[in-house]
């Protein structure tokens, strides 16, 4: 699903067994918020939260394996 438009610069982390996890890393605050979606969702579900909270916090959101761009 690489053609999905998230509105963010998507990065990838490679885990053991060649598993790739897509994630976004927005904001530069001293504290970090990690967003993990539920069943049937993906990073854009957090867009409104990330857009607002990244003004004060570092926001990292991941696509779990098999969802979105992971």
Phi and psi restraints in degrees (value plus and minus 20) as a CYANA .aco file:
   2 UNK   PHI     -86.2   -46.2
   2 UNK   PSI     -35.9     4.1
   3 UNK   PHI    -105.7   -65.7
   3 UNK   PSI     -20.2    19.8
   4 UNK   PHI     -86.6   -46.6
   4 UNK   PSI     116.3   156.3
   5 UNK   PHI    -119.2   -79.2
   5 UNK   PSI      93.3   133.3
   6 UNK   PHI    -114.2   -74.2
   6 UNK   PSI     -38.6     1.4
   7 UNK   PHI      60.1   100.1
   7 UNK   PSI     -13.0    27.0
   8 UNK   PHI    -153.9  -113.9
   8 UNK   PSI     142.8   182.8
   9 UNK   PHI     -98.1   -58.1
   9 UNK   PSI      90.3   130.3
  10 UNK   PHI    -107.2   -67.2
  10 UNK   PSI     111.9   151.9
  11 UNK   PHI    -134.0   -94.0
  11 UNK   PSI     149.0   189.0
  12 UNK   PHI    -152.3  -112.3
  12 UNK   PSI     119.8   159.8
  13 UNK   PHI    -135.1   -95.1
  13 UNK   PSI     112.8   152.8
  14 UNK   PHI    -120.3   -80.3
  14 UNK   PSI     104.5   144.5
  15 UNK   PHI    -121.7   -81.7
  15 UNK   PSI     152.0   192.0
  16 UNK   PHI     -74.9   -34.9
  16 UNK   PSI     137.2   177.2
  17 UNK   PHI      45.0    85.0
  17 UNK   PSI       7.7    47.7
  18 UNK   PHI      39.2    79.2
  18 UNK   PSI      10.8    50.8
  19 UNK   PHI    -106.0   -66.0
  19 UNK   PSI     105.2   145.2
  20 UNK   PHI    -125.5   -85.5
  20 UNK   PSI     111.7   151.7
  21 UNK   PHI    -133.6   -93.6
  21 UNK   PSI     104.7   144.7
  22 UNK   PHI    -103.3   -63.3
  22 UNK   PSI     121.2   161.2
  23 UNK   PHI    -171.2  -131.2
  23 UNK   PSI     139.9   179.9
  24 UNK   PHI    -140.7  -100.7
  24 UNK   PSI     129.4   169.4
  25 UNK   PHI    -155.3  -115.3
  25 UNK   PSI      82.2   122.2
  26 UNK   PHI    -141.5  -101.5
  26 UNK   PSI     128.1   168.1
  27 UNK   PHI      66.1   106.1
  27 UNK   PSI     145.8   185.8
  28 UNK   PHI    -158.5  -118.5
  28 UNK   PSI       7.1    47.1
  29 UNK   PHI     -88.8   -48.8
  29 UNK   PSI     148.5   188.5
  30 UNK   PHI     -90.4   -50.4
  30 UNK   PSI     -48.8    -8.8
  31 UNK   PHI    -124.5   -84.5
  31 UNK   PSI     131.9   171.9
  32 UNK   PHI    -137.9   -97.9
  32 UNK   PSI     117.7   157.7
  33 UNK   PHI    -132.9   -92.9
  33 UNK   PSI     109.6   149.6
  34 UNK   PHI    -126.5   -86.5
  34 UNK   PSI     103.6   143.6
  35 UNK   PHI    -123.3   -83.3
  35 UNK   PSI     102.8   142.8
  36 UNK   PHI    -144.6  -104.6
  36 UNK   PSI      97.8   137.8
  37 UNK   PHI     -94.5   -54.5
  37 UNK   PSI     145.6   185.6
  38 UNK   PHI    -116.6   -76.6
  38 UNK   PSI    -190.0  -150.0
  39 UNK   PHI     -78.7   -38.7
  39 UNK   PSI     112.0   152.0
  40 UNK   PHI      54.6    94.6
  40 UNK   PSI       2.3    42.3
  41 UNK   PHI    -147.6  -107.6
  41 UNK   PSI    -197.2  -157.2
  42 UNK   PHI    -183.5  -143.5
  42 UNK   PSI     159.1   199.1
  43 UNK   PHI     -67.1   -27.1
  43 UNK   PSI     -66.9   -26.9
  44 UNK   PHI     -78.2   -38.2
  44 UNK   PSI     -35.9     4.1
  45 UNK   PHI     -81.6   -41.6
  45 UNK   PSI     -42.8    -2.8
  46 UNK   PHI    -117.7   -77.7
  46 UNK   PSI     -16.5    23.5
  47 UNK   PHI     -71.6   -31.6
  47 UNK   PSI     -71.2   -31.2
  48 UNK   PHI     -82.1   -42.1
  48 UNK   PSI     -59.2   -19.2
  49 UNK   PHI     -85.8   -45.8
  49 UNK   PSI     -67.5   -27.5
  50 UNK   PHI     -83.8   -43.8
  50 UNK   PSI     -63.6   -23.6
  51 UNK   PHI     -76.9   -36.9
  51 UNK   PSI     -61.3   -21.3
  52 UNK   PHI    -101.4   -61.4
  52 UNK   PSI     -68.9   -28.9
  53 UNK   PHI     -91.1   -51.1
  53 UNK   PSI     -44.9    -4.9
  54 UNK   PHI     -89.1   -49.1
  54 UNK   PSI     -28.5    11.5
  55 UNK   PHI     -89.8   -49.8
  55 UNK   PSI     -45.6    -5.6
  56 UNK   PHI    -144.2  -104.2
  56 UNK   PSI     -37.9     2.1
  57 UNK   PHI    -149.7  -109.7
  57 UNK   PSI     137.5   177.5
  58 UNK   PHI    -101.5   -61.5
  58 UNK   PSI     105.8   145.8
  59 UNK   PHI    -136.9   -96.9
  59 UNK   PSI     102.3   142.3
  60 UNK   PHI    -138.3   -98.3
  60 UNK   PSI     107.3   147.3
  61 UNK   PHI    -146.1  -106.1
  61 UNK   PSI     119.2   159.2
  62 UNK   PHI    -139.3   -99.3
  62 UNK   PSI     133.8   173.8
  63 UNK   PHI    -118.7   -78.7
  63 UNK   PSI      99.3   139.3
  64 UNK   PHI     -83.9   -43.9
  64 UNK   PSI     136.5   176.5
  65 UNK   PHI     -73.5   -33.5
  65 UNK   PSI     111.6   151.6
  66 UNK   PHI      70.4   110.4
  66 UNK   PSI     -21.1    18.9
  67 UNK   PHI    -141.8  -101.8
  67 UNK   PSI     128.9   168.9
  68 UNK   PHI      34.1    74.1
  68 UNK   PSI    -143.2  -103.2
  69 UNK   PHI    -116.3   -76.3
  69 UNK   PSI     -15.8    24.2
